[in-house]
Amino acid sequence: MVIQYGISGTTAKGIAASVEQGVAEGGLAPEEALPPVRRLADELGVSPGTVATAYKELRRRGIVVTRGRGGTVVAPVPAVASRRPARVPEGLRDLADGHPDPALLPGLVPPSRLSPGVRSHRSAPRLVRLEEAVRDWLRPDGVPVEHVTFAHGALDLIGRLLSVELRPGDAVAMEDPGYHHLLDLVPALGLRIVPVAVDDEGIRPEALRSALRAGVRAVVYSPRAQNPYGGCVSAARRDALAEVLRKEPEVLVIEDDHASSVTDVPLHSLTGAGLARWVHVRTVSKFLGTDLRWAAAACDPTTLARHDGLLLLTSGWVSHLLQETVLALMTDEDTRALVARARAAYTLRRETLAGELAGYGIVSHGASGMNLWVPVRDESAVVNGLRSHGWWVASGARFRLSAGPGVRISVSGLEPVDAVRLASDFAAVLGESEATYGG
């Protein structure tokens, strides 16, 4: 393969930086082959050892992988900002961002009683009243609440746990298709992703079993409102997954319930299923505001100690001002009523679009949450076709590893009357771009 991007550098560090820049800017695509060591060394006028050292550093950081006789290629999911979404073209209706409807979020008012002066919160990092509110929030869903902690959002907590629990090169089981920021985070930590297939009931037991046989040391999954597929774990699926996981007591199970309060299906959590290592994570960004970078977690005592120990050495604690704001909103009756309206609105919008698409024979997946996943044969043709009709949807390439192609449609701001038009336009695009639509 002819490499269009010109790799430069006279040192191992410089060569590695040049390759990383090419990957980040799109000059080197996922799975694209890099020049053989000796050939690149000749082109750059350096020793083969210098190029080999650069490639070794790139492998360590998850930017490239070695394929034996296939040589060195850019990783399928390189640990740089390769999944950053494209900017929405002017004049298009954005159905790709995945954010909640601003009209269904409460106003954010900082607490009137500010933190009293300069003092260390390390001895008491969590507000006791917010801890109790979190326990009241989790307990009705069957999540054990003896040990709880806070973080600066779900990704912050998951990244901290993976960094303290695992070592570079360790494997993590991830949903496929899955949340694109998590798919970027794991290789950025120097870890390997083992994709686990999902369906309308969440991760598949046989796929999880295969991942465990491959030696994964952690599993990250969503029990409901799975992004982007929309799956929700049933009681039967929860029991099947628990049976598989109980045989691997050292594996850490991270349950990301990111859209909890605006999800219209019950939680069937693995946390009370007799697992040794587990954590249940919840955030409020989907229903209280995207600027509230706060997460609560319940976990086993070992996980609590490891997370809080590393937190103590870094940021120390989550801002008490932020905690006060979250507490005020979580306990406000008007906010609770608004959250209930949001939950009903998102359900109606999702089900309306799914029904309209089904009327044209178009299969979609979205048993819960704010998104629909629509399998297609040619993602680019569908994305560009919908663009010509004024819609901007997310290409599935951002979310998948080995799963089949599709597009994700965020329905949070899509009123039912708009869903009718979108479904009609979607059908027209499929008719133009695909001779036969196979789903």
ABEGO torsion letter per residue (X at the ends): XBBABBBBEABAAAAAAAAAAAAAAGABBBGBBBBBAAAAAAAAGBBAAAAAAAAAAAAAAGABBBAEAAEBBBBABBBBBAABBBBBBBGBBBAAAGBBBAAABBBBBBBABBBBEBBBAAABABBAAAAAAAAAAAAAAGBBAABBBBBBEAAAAAAAAAAAABBBGBBBBBBOBBBAAAAAAAAAAGBBBBBBBBBAAEBBAAAAAAAAAAGBABBBBBABGBOAAGBBBBAAAAAAAAAAAAABAABBBBBBBAAAAABABBBBBAAAAGBABBBBBBBAAAAAEAABBBBBBBBBAAAAAAAAAAAAABAGBBBAAAAAAAAAAAABAAAAAAAAAAAAAAAAAAAAAAAAAAAAGBBBBGABEABBBBBBABAAAAAAAAAAAGBBBBBAAAABAABBBBBBBBAAABBAAAAAAAAAAAAAAAAAABABBAX
